[in-house]
Amino acid sequence: MKKDMPVPEGCMRNSRGGFDPIEHVKPVDRLRDEMVREIVRESMEASQRLKEMKQKFFETISSFVELSAEQYGVKPRGKKGNMQFLSYDGEYKVLVSVNENIVFDERLQIAKDLIDDCINDWSQDSRSEIRALIQDAFYVGKSGQINRNRILGLRRLDIQDGRWQKAMQAISDSIQVSDSKSYVRIYRRDPEDAEKYSMIDLDISAL
């Protein structure tokens, strides 16, 4: 039975998609249903308000950034992110950040092959720590994903071998930004510690 079918008068939809006469539903079950629906209704309304508030925040920040840029005769370009705004007295702080989801294309495997060539040639002289570090960087976890920070961390190693340098370039060229998300976080200065700020939490589970 389809869930979108209208509920007949005097009945309640059950978990199987059918309908039970209200007089056959225990009072406690009816009260539980009312309680859950009331919580869900208020939660959905609050979620929509938060969504609208977030959109308003970004519009307000964007307008302010454009106004500030006008003082220098320029117009902001690109995505607005990773910015900090302080109230005049420093009591409040608003942070805007953009988190990019980085993935690697087929050139990462090319980099791995070049690194393997290096390791094979260095097997007699290379330190076991370096070999372990590289193996760990390319380890594929249970989710089928590699740790991007470990991969990118390889570029900090000071290795001058030409193949290694090509591998590092291949890693850099393989980086692709699949998507990005913008966040706004609001903080209030701790009245007991002027150097510390506490985030105003809008996550209901954290309140």
C-alpha positions as CSV (number, residue, x, y, z in Angstrom):
1,M,0.0,0.0,0.0
2,K,1.3,3.4,-1.0
3,K,2.4,5.7,1.9
4,D,1.0,8.8,0.1
5,M,-2.6,7.5,0.2
6,P,-4.8,9.7,2.3
7,V,-5.6,8.4,5.8
8,P,-9.3,7.5,6.0
9,E,-11.3,9.4,8.6
10,G,-11.2,7.8,12.0
11,C,-8.0,5.8,11.2
12,M,-4.3,6.0,11.8
13,R,-1.6,4.8,9.4
14,N,0.4,1.9,10.8
15,S,4.0,1.0,10.2
16,R,3.0,-1.4,7.4
17,G,1.4,1.3,5.3
18,G,-2.1,0.1,6.2
19,F,-4.7,1.8,8.4
20,D,-6.0,1.0,11.9
21,P,-9.2,2.4,13.4
22,I,-8.3,4.9,16.1
23,E,-10.5,3.1,18.6
24,H,-8.3,0.0,18.2
25,V,-5.1,2.0,18.9
26,K,-4.0,2.1,22.5
27,P,-4.2,5.6,24.1
28,V,-0.4,5.4,24.9
29,D,0.4,4.7,21.3
30,R,-1.7,7.6,20.2
31,L,0.0,9.9,22.7
32,R,3.4,8.6,21.6
33,D,2.5,9.3,17.9
34,E,1.4,12.9,18.8
35,M,4.6,13.5,20.8
36,V,6.9,12.3,18.0
37,R,5.0,14.3,15.3
38,E,5.2,17.5,17.5
39,I,8.9,17.1,18.0
40,V,9.4,16.4,14.3
41,R,7.3,19.4,13.2
42,E,9.1,21.8,15.5
43,S,12.5,20.3,14.4
44,M,11.7,20.8,10.7
45,E,10.6,24.3,11.3
46,A,13.8,25.1,13.3
47,S,15.9,23.4,10.5
48,Q,14.3,25.6,7.9
49,R,14.9,28.7,10.0
50,L,18.5,27.8,10.5
51,K,18.9,27.2,6.7
52,E,17.4,30.6,6.0
53,M,19.5,32.2,8.7
54,K,22.7,30.7,7.2
55,Q,21.8,32.0,3.8
56,K,21.2,35.4,5.3
57,F,24.5,35.4,7.0
58,F,26.4,34.6,3.8
59,E,24.4,37.3,1.9
60,T,25.2,39.8,4.7
61,I,28.9,38.9,4.7
62,S,29.1,39.0,0.9
63,S,27.6,42.5,0.9
64,F,30.0,43.7,3.6
65,V,33.0,42.3,1.7
66,E,31.9,44.1,-1.4
67,L,31.4,47.3,0.5
68,S,34.9,47.0,2.1
69,A,36.4,46.3,-1.3
70,E,34.9,49.5,-2.7
71,Q,37.2,51.5,-0.4
72,Y,40.0,50.3,-2.6
73,G,38.3,50.6,-5.9
74,V,38.1,46.8,-6.6
75,K,35.4,44.2,-6.8
76,P,35.8,40.9,-5.0
77,R,36.3,37.9,-7.3
78,G,35.9,34.2,-6.6
79,K,34.4,32.3,-3.7
80,K,34.5,34.2,-0.4
81,G,36.0,32.1,2.3
82,N,38.5,31.8,5.1
83,M,37.8,35.2,6.5
84,Q,37.5,36.5,10.1
85,F,35.4,39.4,11.3
86,L,35.6,40.9,14.8
87,S,33.2,43.2,16.6
88,Y,34.8,46.6,17.5
89,D,35.3,45.6,21.1
90,G,36.6,42.2,20.1
91,E,34.0,40.4,22.1
92,Y,32.5,38.6,19.1
93,K,34.1,36.9,16.2
94,V,32.6,35.5,13.0
95,L,34.7,33.0,10.9
96,V,33.9,32.0,7.3
97,S,35.7,29.0,6.0
98,V,35.6,27.0,2.8
99,N,36.4,23.3,3.0
100,E,37.4,21.7,-0.3
101,N,37.0,18.0,-1.0
102,I,40.2,16.9,-2.7
103,V,40.4,13.8,-4.9
104,F,43.2,12.5,-7.0
105,D,43.0,11.5,-10.7
106,E,44.9,8.8,-12.5
107,R,48.2,10.6,-12.2
108,L,48.4,9.5,-8.6
109,Q,49.0,6.0,-9.8
110,I,51.7,7.3,-12.1
111,A,53.3,8.9,-9.0
112,K,53.0,5.6,-7.1
113,D,54.8,3.8,-9.9
114,L,57.6,6.3,-10.0
115,I,58.0,6.1,-6.2
116,D,58.0,2.3,-6.4
117,D,60.9,2.6,-8.9
118,C,62.8,4.8,-6.4
119,I,62.1,2.4,-3.5
120,N,63.3,-0.6,-5.5
121,D,66.5,1.1,-6.4
122,W,67.0,2.4,-2.9
123,S,66.1,-0.8,-1.2
124,Q,69.7,-1.4,0.0
125,D,70.3,2.1,1.2
126,S,67.0,3.6,2.1
127,R,65.9,3.8,5.7
128,S,63.1,1.5,6.7
129,E,61.2,4.6,8.1
130,I,61.0,6.2,4.7
131,R,59.7,3.0,3.1
132,A,57.1,2.6,5.9
133,L,56.0,6.2,5.5
134,I,55.4,5.8,1.8
135,Q,53.6,2.5,2.2
136,D,51.4,4.1,4.8
137,A,50.6,7.1,2.6
138,F,49.2,4.9,-0.1
139,Y,47.4,2.6,2.2
140,V,43.7,2.2,1.2
141,G,41.4,2.1,4.2
142,K,38.2,0.1,4.7
143,S,36.2,2.8,3.0
144,G,38.3,2.4,-0.1
145,Q,39.8,5.9,0.4
146,I,43.4,6.9,0.8
147,N,44.5,9.5,3.4
148,R,45.0,12.7,1.3
149,N,47.0,14.4,4.0
150,R,49.5,11.6,4.1
151,I,49.8,11.7,0.3
152,L,50.3,15.4,0.3
153,G,52.8,15.1,3.2
154,L,55.1,13.2,0.9
155,R,55.9,16.4,-0.9
156,R,57.6,17.7,2.2
157,L,60.3,15.1,2.0
158,D,63.6,16.5,0.8
159,I,64.5,13.9,-1.8
160,Q,66.4,15.1,-4.9
161,D,66.1,12.0,-7.1
162,G,64.7,13.1,-10.4
163,R,62.1,10.3,-10.4
164,W,60.9,11.4,-7.0
165,Q,60.6,15.0,-8.2
166,K,58.5,13.8,-11.1
167,A,56.4,11.8,-8.7
168,M,55.8,14.8,-6.5
169,Q,54.8,16.8,-9.6
170,A,52.4,14.1,-10.7
171,I,50.8,14.2,-7.2
172,S,50.4,18.0,-7.5
173,D,48.9,17.7,-11.0
174,S,46.5,14.9,-9.9
175,I,44.8,17.0,-7.3
176,Q,41.2,17.8,-8.2
177,V,38.6,19.7,-6.1
178,S,35.4,17.7,-6.4
179,D,33.3,20.1,-4.4
180,S,33.5,22.6,-1.6
181,K,31.4,23.6,1.3
182,S,31.2,27.0,3.1
183,Y,30.8,27.3,6.8
184,V,30.1,30.2,9.1
185,R,31.0,29.9,12.8
186,I,30.2,32.5,15.5
187,Y,32.3,32.9,18.7
188,R,32.0,34.9,21.9
189,R,35.0,35.8,24.0
190,D,35.4,34.0,27.3
191,P,34.7,36.5,30.1
192,E,37.3,34.8,32.2
193,D,40.0,34.6,29.5
194,A,40.3,37.5,27.0
195,E,42.4,35.3,24.7
196,K,39.9,32.5,24.5
197,Y,36.7,32.3,22.4
198,S,33.8,29.9,22.7
199,M,31.7,28.9,19.7
200,I,28.0,29.7,19.9
201,D,26.8,26.2,19.1
202,L,23.8,25.8,16.7
203,D,24.0,22.0,16.8
204,I,21.0,20.9,18.9
205,S,22.8,17.7,20.0
206,A,25.7,19.7,21.4
207,L,23.6,22.1,23.5
